[in-house]
Amino acid sequence: MWKQITVTSFLVMALQPRYLNEFMEEVPARVAKGELKYAEDRRYGLESVGQSLYDVQKGNNTGKVVIVVSDDDW
């Protein structure tokens, strides 16, 4: 019995030169209008990194995991 797997992926940075301008014209405006929604799972402090990685691997997160290490604005 044979088993087979196909993995297809792409590097976002490889596509950036081709699509960055179009992306920046369209996506931020659509997010601001509420047409596109996203989820962030915010975790606070560097001490949460280990558990956060574990949760991502197990699928226990909701949306993109963001580790907040400072409340200071850039």
Predicted model as a PDB file, atoms N, CA, C, CB and O in Angstrom, pLDDT in the B-factor column:
MODEL        1                                                                  
ATOM      1  N   MET A   1       0.848  -1.177   0.000  1.00 84.00           N  
ATOM      2  CA  MET A   1       0.000   0.000   0.000  1.00 84.00           C  
ATOM      3  C   MET A   1       0.897   1.245   0.000  1.00 84.00           C  
ATOM      4  CB  MET A   1      -0.967  -0.005   1.231  1.00 84.00           C  
ATOM      5  O   MET A   1       1.836   1.342   0.790  1.00 84.00           O  
ATOM      6  N   TRP A   2       0.601   2.181  -0.884  1.00 89.00           N  
ATOM      7  CA  TRP A   2       1.358   3.417  -1.004  1.00 89.00           C  
ATOM      8  C   TRP A   2       0.645   4.533  -0.280  1.00 89.00           C  
ATOM      9  CB  TRP A   2       1.575   3.785  -2.471  1.00 89.00           C  
ATOM     10  O   TRP A   2      -0.585   4.591  -0.247  1.00 89.00           O  
ATOM     11  N   LYS A   3       1.426   5.411   0.294  1.00 91.00           N  
ATOM     12  CA  LYS A   3       0.882   6.623   0.896  1.00 91.00           C  
ATOM     13  C   LYS A   3       1.537   7.809   0.215  1.00 91.00           C  
ATOM     14  CB  LYS A   3       1.116   6.656   2.445  1.00 91.00           C  
ATOM     15  O   LYS A   3       2.705   7.759  -0.168  1.00 91.00           O  
ATOM     16  N   GLN A   4       0.774   8.863   0.073  1.00 91.00           N  
ATOM     17  CA  GLN A   4       1.294  10.028  -0.629  1.00 91.00           C  
ATOM     18  C   GLN A   4       0.802  11.289   0.064  1.00 91.00           C  
ATOM     19  CB  GLN A   4       0.868  10.016  -2.118  1.00 91.00           C  
ATOM     20  O   GLN A   4      -0.318  11.338   0.572  1.00 91.00           O  
ATOM     21  N   ILE A   5       1.642  12.294   0.076  1.00 87.00           N  
ATOM     22  CA  ILE A   5       1.255  13.591   0.610  1.00 87.00           C  
ATOM     23  C   ILE A   5       1.753  14.662  -0.354  1.00 87.00           C  
ATOM     24  CB  ILE A   5       1.828  13.810   2.052  1.00 87.00           C  
ATOM     25  O   ILE A   5       2.845  14.560  -0.913  1.00 87.00           O  
ATOM     26  N   THR A   6       0.945  15.669  -0.530  1.00 87.00           N  
ATOM     27  CA  THR A   6       1.332  16.808  -1.342  1.00 87.00           C  
ATOM     28  C   THR A   6       1.248  18.045  -0.467  1.00 87.00           C  
ATOM     29  CB  THR A   6       0.430  16.943  -2.610  1.00 87.00           C  
ATOM     30  O   THR A   6       0.221  18.307   0.160  1.00 87.00           O  
ATOM     31  N   VAL A   7       2.316  18.790  -0.428  1.00 83.00           N  
ATOM     32  CA  VAL A   7       2.351  20.019   0.357  1.00 83.00           C  
ATOM     33  C   VAL A   7       2.607  21.167  -0.609  1.00 83.00           C  
ATOM     34  CB  VAL A   7       3.449  19.958   1.485  1.00 83.00           C  
ATOM     35  O   VAL A   7       3.597  21.172  -1.341  1.00 83.00           O  
ATOM     36  N   THR A   8       1.713  22.125  -0.601  1.00 81.00           N  
ATOM     37  CA  THR A   8       1.856  23.290  -1.456  1.00 81.00           C  
ATOM     38  C   THR A   8       1.890  24.518  -0.569  1.00 81.00           C  
ATOM     39  CB  THR A   8       0.705  23.378  -2.502  1.00 81.00           C  
ATOM     40  O   THR A   8       1.038  24.687   0.304  1.00 81.00           O  
ATOM     41  N   SER A   9       2.851  25.354  -0.787  1.00 77.00           N  
ATOM     42  CA  SER A   9       2.939  26.567   0.009  1.00 77.00           C  
ATOM     43  C   SER A   9       3.589  27.661  -0.824  1.00 77.00           C  
ATOM     44  CB  SER A   9       3.734  26.321   1.315  1.00 77.00           C  
ATOM     45  O   SER A   9       4.023  27.430  -1.952  1.00 77.00           O  
ATOM     46  N   PHE A  10       3.647  28.839  -0.254  1.00 74.00           N  
ATOM     47  CA  PHE A  10       4.324  29.944  -0.914  1.00 74.00           C  
ATOM     48  C   PHE A  10       4.904  30.846   0.162  1.00 74.00           C  
ATOM     49  CB  PHE A  10       3.355  30.732  -1.853  1.00 74.00           C  
ATOM     50  O   PHE A  10       4.438  30.857   1.301  1.00 74.00           O  
ATOM     51  N   LEU A  11       5.905  31.584  -0.209  1.00 80.00           N  
ATOM     52  CA  LEU A  11       6.508  32.558   0.689  1.00 80.00           C  
ATOM     53  C   LEU A  11       5.897  33.918   0.397  1.00 80.00           C  
ATOM     54  CB  LEU A  11       8.058  32.594   0.532  1.00 80.00           C  
ATOM     55  O   LEU A  11       5.968  34.415  -0.727  1.00 80.00           O  
ATOM     56  N   VAL A  12       5.306  34.504   1.401  1.00 80.00           N  
ATOM     57  CA  VAL A  12       4.662  35.798   1.207  1.00 80.00           C  
ATOM     58  C   VAL A  12       5.655  36.828   0.699  1.00 80.00           C  
ATOM     59  CB  VAL A  12       4.027  36.279   2.507  1.00 80.00           C  
ATOM     60  O   VAL A  12       5.330  37.629  -0.178  1.00 80.00           O  
ATOM     61  N   MET A  13       6.857  36.812   1.244  1.00 85.00           N  
ATOM     62  CA  MET A  13       7.841  37.804   0.834  1.00 85.00           C  
ATOM     63  C   MET A  13       8.203  37.673  -0.644  1.00 85.00           C  
ATOM     64  CB  MET A  13       9.090  37.678   1.686  1.00 85.00           C  
ATOM     65  O   MET A  13       8.572  38.663  -1.276  1.00 85.00           O  
ATOM     66  N   ALA A  14       8.105  36.486  -1.194  1.00 85.00           N  
ATOM     67  CA  ALA A  14       8.396  36.302  -2.613  1.00 85.00           C  
ATOM     68  C   ALA A  14       7.327  36.963  -3.480  1.00 85.00           C  
ATOM     69  CB  ALA A  14       8.500  34.810  -2.949  1.00 85.00           C  
ATOM     70  O   ALA A  14       7.602  37.342  -4.618  1.00 85.00           O  
ATOM     71  N   LEU A  15       6.111  37.103  -2.952  1.00 85.00           N  
ATOM     72  CA  LEU A  15       5.021  37.699  -3.708  1.00 85.00           C  
ATOM     73  C   LEU A  15       4.869  39.201  -3.463  1.00 85.00           C  
ATOM     74  CB  LEU A  15       3.736  37.003  -3.370  1.00 85.00           C  
ATOM     75  O   LEU A  15       4.136  39.879  -4.182  1.00 85.00           O  
ATOM     76  N   GLN A  16       5.562  39.714  -2.450  1.00 90.00           N  
ATOM     77  CA  GLN A  16       5.400  41.111  -2.068  1.00 90.00           C  
ATOM     78  C   GLN A  16       5.649  42.101  -3.200  1.00 90.00           C  
ATOM     79  CB  GLN A  16       6.316  41.421  -0.944  1.00 90.00           C  
ATOM     80  O   GLN A  16       4.829  43.000  -3.387  1.00 90.00           O  
ATOM     81  N   PRO A  17       6.727  41.989  -3.960  1.00 92.00           N  
ATOM     82  CA  PRO A  17       6.952  42.987  -5.016  1.00 92.00           C  
ATOM     83  C   PRO A  17       5.805  43.054  -6.022  1.00 92.00           C  
ATOM     84  CB  PRO A  17       8.245  42.680  -5.747  1.00 92.00           C  
ATOM     85  O   PRO A  17       5.511  44.120  -6.564  1.00 92.00           O  
ATOM     86  N   ARG A  18       5.178  41.949  -6.263  1.00 93.00           N  
ATOM     87  CA  ARG A  18       4.120  41.898  -7.270  1.00 93.00           C  
ATOM     88  C   ARG A  18       2.786  42.447  -6.756  1.00 93.00           C  
ATOM     89  CB  ARG A  18       3.934  40.473  -7.742  1.00 93.00           C  
ATOM     90  O   ARG A  18       2.038  43.066  -7.512  1.00 93.00           O  
ATOM     91  N   TYR A  19       2.485  42.219  -5.463  1.00 93.00           N  
ATOM     92  CA  TYR A  19       1.147  42.514  -4.963  1.00 93.00           C  
ATOM     93  C   TYR A  19       1.078  43.576  -3.871  1.00 93.00           C  
ATOM     94  CB  TYR A  19       0.546  41.276  -4.453  1.00 93.00           C  
ATOM     95  O   TYR A  19      -0.026  43.923  -3.453  1.00 93.00           O  
ATOM     96  N   LEU A  20       2.185  44.104  -3.392  1.00 94.00           N  
ATOM     97  CA  LEU A  20       2.167  45.008  -2.247  1.00 94.00           C  
ATOM     98  C   LEU A  20       1.334  46.258  -2.494  1.00 94.00           C  
ATOM     99  CB  LEU A  20       3.570  45.404  -1.889  1.00 94.00           C  
ATOM    100  O   LEU A  20       0.509  46.613  -1.652  1.00 94.00           O  
ATOM    101  N   ASN A  21       1.521  46.927  -3.606  1.00 96.00           N  
ATOM    102  CA  ASN A  21       0.773  48.164  -3.874  1.00 96.00           C  
ATOM    103  C   ASN A  21      -0.727  47.919  -3.910  1.00 96.00           C  
ATOM    104  CB  ASN A  21       1.224  48.782  -5.195  1.00 96.00           C  
ATOM    105  O   ASN A  21      -1.498  48.670  -3.312  1.00 96.00           O  
ATOM    106  N   GLU A  22      -1.139  46.878  -4.604  1.00 96.00           N  
ATOM    107  CA  GLU A  22      -2.563  46.556  -4.683  1.00 96.00           C  
ATOM    108  C   GLU A  22      -3.118  46.205  -3.306  1.00 96.00           C  
ATOM    109  CB  GLU A  22      -2.798  45.396  -5.659  1.00 96.00           C  
ATOM    110  O   GLU A  22      -4.219  46.620  -2.944  1.00 96.00           O  
ATOM    111  N   PHE A  23      -2.344  45.434  -2.543  1.00 93.00           N  
ATOM    112  CA  PHE A  23      -2.755  45.058  -1.191  1.00 93.00           C  
ATOM    113  C   PHE A  23      -2.962  46.302  -0.322  1.00 93.00           C  
ATOM    114  CB  PHE A  23      -1.706  44.125  -0.550  1.00 93.00           C  
ATOM    115  O   PHE A  23      -3.984  46.431   0.352  1.00 93.00           O  
ATOM    116  N   MET A  24      -1.991  47.213  -0.342  1.00 95.00           N  
ATOM    117  CA  MET A  24      -2.056  48.399   0.507  1.00 95.00           C  
ATOM    118  C   MET A  24      -3.182  49.348   0.087  1.00 95.00           C  
ATOM    119  CB  MET A  24      -0.724  49.133   0.474  1.00 95.00           C  
ATOM    120  O   MET A  24      -3.700  50.091   0.921  1.00 95.00           O  
ATOM    121  N   GLU A  25      -3.560  49.334  -1.170  1.00 96.00           N  
ATOM    122  CA  GLU A  25      -4.671  50.156  -1.628  1.00 96.00           C  
ATOM    123  C   GLU A  25      -6.014  49.586  -1.200  1.00 96.00           C  
ATOM    124  CB  GLU A  25      -4.629  50.296  -3.133  1.00 96.00           C  
ATOM    125  O   GLU A  25      -6.943  50.340  -0.913  1.00 96.00           O  
ATOM    126  N   GLU A  26      -6.125  48.283  -1.155  1.00 96.00           N  
ATOM    127  CA  GLU A  26      -7.423  47.661  -0.936  1.00 96.00           C  
ATOM    128  C   GLU A  26      -7.665  47.183   0.492  1.00 96.00           C  
ATOM    129  CB  GLU A  26      -7.573  46.516  -1.858  1.00 96.00           C  
ATOM    130  O   GLU A  26      -8.706  47.495   1.070  1.00 96.00           O  
ATOM    131  N   VAL A  27      -6.751  46.451   1.062  1.00 94.00           N  
ATOM    132  CA  VAL A  27      -7.025  45.746   2.310  1.00 94.00           C  
ATOM    133  C   VAL A  27      -7.218  46.662   3.524  1.00 94.00           C  
ATOM    134  CB  VAL A  27      -5.910  44.797   2.589  1.00 94.00           C  
ATOM    135  O   VAL A  27      -8.216  46.500   4.226  1.00 94.00           O  
ATOM    136  N   PRO A  28      -6.317  47.619   3.814  1.00 95.00           N  
ATOM    137  CA  PRO A  28      -6.557  48.459   4.997  1.00 95.00           C  
ATOM    138  C   PRO A  28      -7.895  49.206   4.955  1.00 95.00           C  
ATOM    139  CB  PRO A  28      -5.434  49.461   5.142  1.00 95.00           C  
ATOM    140  O   PRO A  28      -8.560  49.350   5.981  1.00 95.00           O  
ATOM    141  N   ALA A  29      -8.279  49.671   3.792  1.00 96.00           N  
ATOM    142  CA  ALA A  29      -9.561  50.370   3.666  1.00 96.00           C  
ATOM    143  C   ALA A  29     -10.725  49.427   3.947  1.00 96.00           C  
ATOM    144  CB  ALA A  29      -9.705  50.982   2.264  1.00 96.00           C  
ATOM    145  O   ALA A  29     -11.700  49.821   4.587  1.00 96.00           O  
ATOM    146  N   ARG A  30     -10.634  48.206   3.482  1.00 96.00           N  
ATOM    147  CA  ARG A  30     -11.713  47.238   3.719  1.00 96.00           C  
ATOM    148  C   ARG A  30     -11.781  46.811   5.176  1.00 96.00           C  
ATOM    149  CB  ARG A  30     -11.527  46.011   2.835  1.00 96.00           C  
ATOM    150  O   ARG A  30     -12.868  46.568   5.700  1.00 96.00           O  
ATOM    151  N   VAL A  31     -10.625  46.716   5.841  1.00 93.00           N  
ATOM    152  CA  VAL A  31     -10.624  46.416   7.284  1.00 93.00           C  
ATOM    153  C   VAL A  31     -11.274  47.574   8.036  1.00 93.00           C  
ATOM    154  CB  VAL A  31      -9.167  46.165   7.809  1.00 93.00           C  
ATOM    155  O   VAL A  31     -12.095  47.347   8.924  1.00 93.00           O  
ATOM    156  N   ALA A  32     -10.916  48.820   7.692  1.00 95.00           N  
ATOM    157  CA  ALA A  32     -11.481  49.993   8.362  1.00 95.00           C  
ATOM    158  C   ALA A  32     -12.994  50.076   8.178  1.00 95.00           C  
ATOM    159  CB  ALA A  32     -10.827  51.264   7.835  1.00 95.00           C  
ATOM    160  O   ALA A  32     -13.699  50.515   9.087  1.00 95.00           O  
ATOM    161  N   LYS A  33     -13.500  49.663   7.019  1.00 96.00           N  
ATOM    162  CA  LYS A  33     -14.941  49.686   6.753  1.00 96.00           C  
ATOM    163  C   LYS A  33     -15.673  48.514   7.401  1.00 96.00           C  
ATOM    164  CB  LYS A  33     -15.191  49.676   5.258  1.00 96.00           C  
ATOM    165  O   LYS A  33     -16.903  48.493   7.444  1.00 96.00           O  
ATOM    166  N   GLY A  34     -14.920  47.542   7.902  1.00 95.00           N  
ATOM    167  CA  GLY A  34     -15.545  46.370   8.505  1.00 95.00           C  
ATOM    168  C   GLY A  34     -15.893  45.285   7.504  1.00 95.00           C  
ATOM    169  O   GLY A  34     -16.573  44.317   7.844  1.00 95.00           O  
ATOM    170  N   GLU A  35     -15.431  45.440   6.273  1.00 96.00           N  
ATOM    171  CA  GLU A  35     -15.704  44.431   5.244  1.00 96.00           C  
ATOM    172  C   GLU A  35     -14.856  43.183   5.447  1.00 96.00           C  
ATOM    173  CB  GLU A  35     -15.451  45.008   3.853  1.00 96.00           C  
ATOM    174  O   GLU A  35     -15.277  42.080   5.097  1.00 96.00           O  
ATOM    175  N   LEU A  36     -13.678  43.351   6.004  1.00 93.00           N  
ATOM    176  CA  LEU A  36     -12.810  42.219   6.330  1.00 93.00           C  
ATOM    177  C   LEU A  36     -12.632  42.191   7.839  1.00 93.00           C  
ATOM    178  CB  LEU A  36     -11.423  42.321   5.598  1.00 93.00           C  
ATOM    179  O   LEU A  36     -12.369  43.219   8.462  1.00 93.00           O  
ATOM    180  N   LYS A  37     -12.775  41.027   8.410  1.00 90.00           N  
ATOM    181  CA  LYS A  37     -12.624  40.882   9.847  1.00 90.00           C  
ATOM    182  C   LYS A  37     -11.502  39.896  10.126  1.00 90.00           C  
ATOM    183  CB  LYS A  37     -13.946  40.419  10.503  1.00 90.00           C  
ATOM    184  O   LYS A  37     -11.237  38.993   9.332  1.00 90.00           O  
ATOM    185  N   TYR A  38     -10.857  40.080  11.252  1.00 87.00           N  
ATOM    186  CA  TYR A  38      -9.785  39.176  11.643  1.00 87.00           C  
ATOM    187  C   TYR A  38      -9.862  38.966  13.149  1.00 87.00           C  
ATOM    188  CB  TYR A  38      -8.389  39.736  11.224  1.00 87.00           C  
ATOM    189  O   TYR A  38     -10.480  39.747  13.871  1.00 87.00           O  
ATOM    190  N   ALA A  39      -9.235  37.916  13.597  1.00 90.00           N  
ATOM    191  CA  ALA A  39      -9.231  37.604  15.027  1.00 90.00           C  
ATOM    192  C   ALA A  39      -7.797  37.573  15.529  1.00 90.00           C  
ATOM    193  CB  ALA A  39      -9.937  36.249  15.307  1.00 90.00           C  
ATOM    194  O   ALA A  39      -6.904  37.033  14.875  1.00 90.00           O  
ATOM    195  N   GLU A  40      -7.592  38.158  16.694  1.00 92.00           N  
ATOM    196  CA  GLU A  40      -6.297  38.097  17.362  1.00 92.00           C  
ATOM    197  C   GLU A  40      -6.499  37.475  18.733  1.00 92.00           C  
ATOM    198  CB  GLU A  40      -5.646  39.514  17.477  1.00 92.00           C  
ATOM    199  O   GLU A  40      -7.451  37.797  19.443  1.00 92.00           O  
ATOM    200  N   ASP A  41      -5.612  36.601  19.084  1.00 94.00           N  
ATOM    201  CA  ASP A  41      -5.586  35.997  20.415  1.00 94.00           C  
ATOM    202  C   ASP A  41      -4.402  36.631  21.133  1.00 94.00           C  
ATOM    203  CB  ASP A  41      -5.467  34.403  20.356  1.00 94.00           C  
ATOM    204  O   ASP A  41      -3.267  36.180  20.980  1.00 94.00           O  
ATOM    205  N   ARG A  42      -4.660  37.666  21.910  1.00 94.00           N  
ATOM    206  CA  ARG A  42      -3.583  38.419  22.554  1.00 94.00           C  
ATOM    207  C   ARG A  42      -3.141  37.745  23.843  1.00 94.00           C  
ATOM    208  CB  ARG A  42      -4.027  39.854  22.839  1.00 94.00           C  
ATOM    209  O   ARG A  42      -3.952  37.368  24.689  1.00 94.00           O  
ATOM    210  N   ARG A  43      -1.831  37.607  23.960  1.00 95.00           N  
ATOM    211  CA  ARG A  43      -1.215  37.086  25.174  1.00 95.00           C  
ATOM    212  C   ARG A  43      -0.253  38.152  25.671  1.00 95.00           C  
ATOM    213  CB  ARG A  43      -0.480  35.711  24.920  1.00 95.00           C  
ATOM    214  O   ARG A  43       0.333  38.876  24.866  1.00 95.00           O  
ATOM    215  N   TYR A  44      -0.083  38.259  26.958  1.00 95.00           N  
ATOM    216  CA  TYR A  44       0.704  39.344  27.539  1.00 95.00           C  
ATOM    217  C   TYR A  44       1.935  38.822  28.248  1.00 95.00           C  
ATOM    218  CB  TYR A  44      -0.139  40.150  28.503  1.00 95.00           C  
ATOM    219  O   TYR A  44       1.854  37.914  29.076  1.00 95.00           O  
ATOM    220  N   GLY A  45       3.088  39.409  27.912  1.00 95.00           N  
ATOM    221  CA  GLY A  45       4.351  39.104  28.569  1.00 95.00           C  
ATOM    222  C   GLY A  45       5.114  37.976  27.908  1.00 95.00           C  
ATOM    223  O   GLY A  45       4.531  37.045  27.354  1.00 95.00           O  
ATOM    224  N   LEU A  46       6.430  38.080  27.979  1.00 95.00           N  
ATOM    225  CA  LEU A  46       7.293  37.056  27.386  1.00 95.00           C  
ATOM    226  C   LEU A  46       7.111  35.700  28.051  1.00 95.00           C  
ATOM    227  CB  LEU A  46       8.748  37.480  27.480  1.00 95.00           C  
ATOM    228  O   LEU A  46       7.380  34.668  27.437  1.00 95.00           O  
ATOM    229  N   GLU A  47       6.659  35.693  29.289  1.00 96.00           N  
ATOM    230  CA  GLU A  47       6.460  34.415  29.970  1.00 96.00           C  
ATOM    231  C   GLU A  47       5.327  33.589  29.350  1.00 96.00           C  
ATOM    232  CB  GLU A  47       6.171  34.658  31.439  1.00 96.00           C  
ATOM    233  O   GLU A  47       5.206  32.400  29.643  1.00 96.00           O  
ATOM    234  N   SER A  48       4.505  34.198  28.505  1.00 96.00           N  
ATOM    235  CA  SER A  48       3.403  33.470  27.869  1.00 96.00           C  
ATOM    236  C   SER A  48       3.798  32.828  26.541  1.00 96.00           C  
ATOM    237  CB  SER A  48       2.238  34.402  27.646  1.00 96.00           C  
ATOM    238  O   SER A  48       2.978  32.147  25.925  1.00 96.00           O  
ATOM    239  N   VAL A  49       5.028  33.029  26.088  1.00 96.00           N  
ATOM    240  CA  VAL A  49       5.449  32.540  24.774  1.00 96.00           C  
ATOM    241  C   VAL A  49       5.380  31.019  24.684  1.00 96.00           C  
ATOM    242  CB  VAL A  49       6.866  33.008  24.469  1.00 96.00           C  
ATOM    243  O   VAL A  49       4.844  30.479  23.717  1.00 96.00           O  
ATOM    244  N   GLY A  50       5.914  30.330  25.680  1.00 96.00           N  
ATOM    245  CA  GLY A  50       5.927  28.864  25.643  1.00 96.00           C  
ATOM    246  C   GLY A  50       4.535  28.273  25.529  1.00 96.00           C  
ATOM    247  O   GLY A  50       4.282  27.421  24.677  1.00 96.00           O  
ATOM    248  N   GLN A  51       3.631  28.726  26.388  1.00 96.00           N  
ATOM    249  CA  GLN A  51       2.255  28.224  26.345  1.00 96.00           C  
ATOM    250  C   GLN A  51       1.571  28.607  25.040  1.00 96.00           C  
ATOM    251  CB  GLN A  51       1.452  28.762  27.534  1.00 96.00           C  
ATOM    252  O   GLN A  51       0.773  27.842  24.500  1.00 96.00           O  
ATOM    253  N   SER A  52       1.890  29.798  24.537  1.00 96.00           N  
ATOM    254  CA  SER A  52       1.283  30.244  23.282  1.00 96.00           C  
ATOM    255  C   SER A  52       1.704  29.364  22.115  1.00 96.00           C  
ATOM    256  CB  SER A  52       1.657  31.694  22.998  1.00 96.00           C  
ATOM    257  O   SER A  52       0.871  29.000  21.284  1.00 96.00           O  
ATOM    258  N   LEU A  53       2.979  29.018  22.042  1.00 95.00           N  
ATOM    259  CA  LEU A  53       3.453  28.112  20.987  1.00 95.00           C  
ATOM    260  C   LEU A  53       2.775  26.750  21.096  1.00 95.00           C  
ATOM    261  CB  LEU A  53       4.985  27.948  21.062  1.00 95.00           C  
ATOM    262  O   LEU A  53       2.361  26.163  20.096  1.00 95.00           O  
ATOM    263  N   TYR A  54       2.671  26.270  22.302  1.00 96.00           N  
ATOM    264  CA  TYR A  54       1.998  24.992  22.520  1.00 96.00           C  
ATOM    265  C   TYR A  54       0.540  25.069  22.056  1.00 96.00           C  
ATOM    266  CB  TYR A  54       2.069  24.591  24.011  1.00 96.00           C  
ATOM    267  O   TYR A  54       0.051  24.169  21.372  1.00 96.00           O  
ATOM    268  N   ASP A  55      -0.146  26.146  22.432  1.00 95.00           N  
ATOM    269  CA  ASP A  55      -1.553  26.296  22.049  1.00 95.00           C  
ATOM    270  C   ASP A  55      -1.733  26.368  20.541  1.00 95.00           C  
ATOM    271  CB  ASP A  55      -2.139  27.539  22.689  1.00 95.00           C  
ATOM    272  O   ASP A  55      -2.691  25.811  20.004  1.00 95.00           O  
ATOM    273  N   VAL A  56      -0.813  27.054  19.847  1.00 94.00           N  
ATOM    274  CA  VAL A  56      -0.895  27.123  18.380  1.00 94.00           C  
ATOM    275  C   VAL A  56      -0.734  25.735  17.779  1.00 94.00           C  
ATOM    276  CB  VAL A  56       0.183  28.080  17.812  1.00 94.00           C  
ATOM    277  O   VAL A  56      -1.471  25.367  16.863  1.00 94.00           O  
ATOM    278  N   GLN A  57       0.209  24.969  18.277  1.00 95.00           N  
ATOM    279  CA  GLN A  57       0.449  23.630  17.735  1.00 95.00           C  
ATOM    280  C   GLN A  57      -0.721  22.698  18.017  1.00 95.00           C  
ATOM    281  CB  GLN A  57       1.732  23.043  18.316  1.00 95.00           C  
ATOM    282  O   GLN A  57      -0.999  21.799  17.224  1.00 95.00           O  
ATOM    283  N   LYS A  58      -1.402  22.899  19.124  1.00 95.00           N  
ATOM    284  CA  LYS A  58      -2.542  22.059  19.485  1.00 95.00           C  
ATOM    285  C   LYS A  58      -3.872  22.584  18.939  1.00 95.00           C  
ATOM    286  CB  LYS A  58      -2.627  21.940  20.986  1.00 95.00           C  
ATOM    287  O   LYS A  58      -4.892  21.899  19.013  1.00 95.00           O  
ATOM    288  N   GLY A  59      -3.856  23.808  18.389  1.00 93.00           N  
ATOM    289  CA  GLY A  59      -5.090  24.388  17.867  1.00 93.00           C  
ATOM    290  C   GLY A  59      -5.963  24.997  18.946  1.00 93.00           C  
ATOM    291  O   GLY A  59      -7.171  25.139  18.755  1.00 93.00           O  
ATOM    292  N   ASN A  60      -5.376  25.360  20.076  1.00 94.00           N  
ATOM    293  CA  ASN A  60      -6.140  25.923  21.184  1.00 94.00           C  
ATOM    294  C   ASN A  60      -6.268  27.444  21.124  1.00 94.00           C  
ATOM    295  CB  ASN A  60      -5.503  25.531  22.481  1.00 94.00           C  
ATOM    296  O   ASN A  60      -6.823  28.053  22.039  1.00 94.00           O  
ATOM    297  N   ASN A  61      -5.763  28.058  20.062  1.00 91.00           N  
ATOM    298  CA  ASN A  61      -5.850  29.508  19.932  1.00 91.00           C  
ATOM    299  C   ASN A  61      -7.037  29.882  19.052  1.00 91.00           C  
ATOM    300  CB  ASN A  61      -4.543  30.084  19.351  1.00 91.00           C  
ATOM    301  O   ASN A  61      -7.556  29.064  18.293  1.00 91.00           O  
ATOM    302  N   THR A  62      -7.450  31.137  19.174  1.00 88.00           N  
ATOM    303  CA  THR A  62      -8.500  31.676  18.312  1.00 88.00           C  
ATOM    304  C   THR A  62      -7.880  32.817  17.528  1.00 88.00           C  
ATOM    305  CB  THR A  62      -9.757  32.156  19.139  1.00 88.00           C  
ATOM    306  O   THR A  62      -7.589  33.870  18.094  1.00 88.00           O  
ATOM    307  N   GLY A  63      -7.678  32.627  16.257  1.00 88.00           N  
ATOM    308  CA  GLY A  63      -7.066  33.664  15.439  1.00 88.00           C  
ATOM    309  C   GLY A  63      -5.559  33.680  15.595  1.00 88.00           C  
ATOM    310  O   GLY A  63      -4.957  32.748  16.129  1.00 88.00           O  
ATOM    311  N   LYS A  64      -4.979  34.741  15.126  1.00 92.00           N  
ATOM    312  CA  LYS A  64      -3.532  34.922  15.161  1.00 92.00           C  
ATOM    313  C   LYS A  64      -3.097  35.204  16.595  1.00 92.00           C  
ATOM    314  CB  LYS A  64      -3.092  36.073  14.214  1.00 92.00           C  
ATOM    315  O   LYS A  64      -3.680  36.061  17.259  1.00 92.00           O  
ATOM    316  N   VAL A  65      -2.087  34.501  17.076  1.00 95.00           N  
ATOM    317  CA  VAL A  65      -1.575  34.746  18.418  1.00 95.00           C  
ATOM    318  C   VAL A  65      -0.590  35.909  18.368  1.00 95.00           C  
ATOM    319  CB  VAL A  65      -0.900  33.472  19.001  1.00 95.00           C  
ATOM    320  O   VAL A  65       0.363  35.896  17.589  1.00 95.00           O  
ATOM    321  N   VAL A  66      -0.829  36.907  19.205  1.00 95.00           N  
ATOM    322  CA  VAL A  66       0.024  38.084  19.302  1.00 95.00           C  
ATOM    323  C   VAL A  66       0.525  38.164  20.733  1.00 95.00           C  
ATOM    324  CB  VAL A  66      -0.738  39.392  18.888  1.00 95.00           C  
ATOM    325  O   VAL A  66      -0.265  38.180  21.677  1.00 95.00           O  
ATOM    326  N   ILE A  67       1.840  38.213  20.889  1.00 95.00           N  
ATOM    327  CA  ILE A  67       2.441  38.357  22.216  1.00 95.00           C  
ATOM    328  C   ILE A  67       2.706  39.842  22.440  1.00 95.00           C  
ATOM    329  CB  ILE A  67       3.768  37.508  22.350  1.00 95.00           C  
ATOM    330  O   ILE A  67       3.522  40.439  21.738  1.00 95.00           O  
ATOM    331  N   VAL A  68       2.036  40.430  23.397  1.00 95.00           N  
ATOM    332  CA  VAL A  68       2.218  41.837  23.727  1.00 95.00           C  
ATOM    333  C   VAL A  68       3.292  41.910  24.807  1.00 95.00           C  
ATOM    334  CB  VAL A  68       0.869  42.506  24.203  1.00 95.00           C  
ATOM    335  O   VAL A  68       3.107  41.397  25.911  1.00 95.00           O  
ATOM    336  N   VAL A  69       4.409  42.545  24.486  1.00 93.00           N  
ATOM    337  CA  VAL A  69       5.515  42.626  25.439  1.00 93.00           C  
ATOM    338  C   VAL A  69       5.642  44.013  26.054  1.00 93.00           C  
ATOM    339  CB  VAL A  69       6.814  42.248  24.760  1.00 93.00           C  
ATOM    340  O   VAL A  69       6.407  44.199  27.001  1.00 93.00           O  
ATOM    341  N   SER A  70       4.904  44.994  25.529  1.00 88.00           N  
ATOM    342  CA  SER A  70       4.952  46.342  26.083  1.00 88.00           C  
ATOM    343  C   SER A  70       3.672  47.071  25.714  1.00 88.00           C  
ATOM    344  CB  SER A  70       6.197  47.117  25.570  1.00 88.00           C  
ATOM    345  O   SER A  70       3.120  46.871  24.632  1.00 88.00           O  
ATOM    346  N   ASP A  71       3.214  47.899  26.602  1.00 82.00           N  
ATOM    347  CA  ASP A  71       2.022  48.721  26.315  1.00 82.00           C  
ATOM    348  C   ASP A  71       2.397  50.027  25.622  1.00 82.00           C  
ATOM    349  CB  ASP A  71       1.256  49.026  27.612  1.00 82.00           C  
ATOM    350  O   ASP A  71       1.519  50.799  25.236  1.00 82.00           O  
ATOM    351  N   ASP A  72       3.698  50.278  25.463  1.00 80.00           N  
ATOM    352  CA  ASP A  72       4.151  51.506  24.814  1.00 80.00           C  
ATOM    353  C   ASP A  72       3.799  51.495  23.330  1.00 80.00           C  
ATOM    354  CB  ASP A  72       5.665  51.685  25.000  1.00 80.00           C  
ATOM    355  O   ASP A  72       3.948  50.478  22.653  1.00 80.00           O  
ATOM    356  N   ASP A  73       3.334  52.635  22.836  1.00 70.00           N  
ATOM    357  CA  ASP A  73       3.098  52.775  21.394  1.00 70.00           C  
ATOM    358  C   ASP A  73       4.436  53.010  20.719  1.00 70.00           C  
ATOM    359  CB  ASP A  73       2.099  53.945  21.083  1.00 70.00           C  
ATOM    360  O   ASP A  73       5.372  53.512  21.341  1.00 70.00           O  
ATOM    361  N   TRP A  74       4.527  52.654  19.473  1.00 62.00           N  
ATOM    362  CA  TRP A  74       5.773  52.828  18.719  1.00 62.00           C  
ATOM    363  C   TRP A  74       5.909  54.234  18.345  1.00 62.00           C  
ATOM    364  CB  TRP A  74       5.828  51.954  17.485  1.00 62.00           C  
ATOM    365  O   TRP A  74       6.888  54.610  17.702  1.00 62.00           O  
TER     366      TRP A  74                                                      
ENDMDL                                                                          
END                                                                             
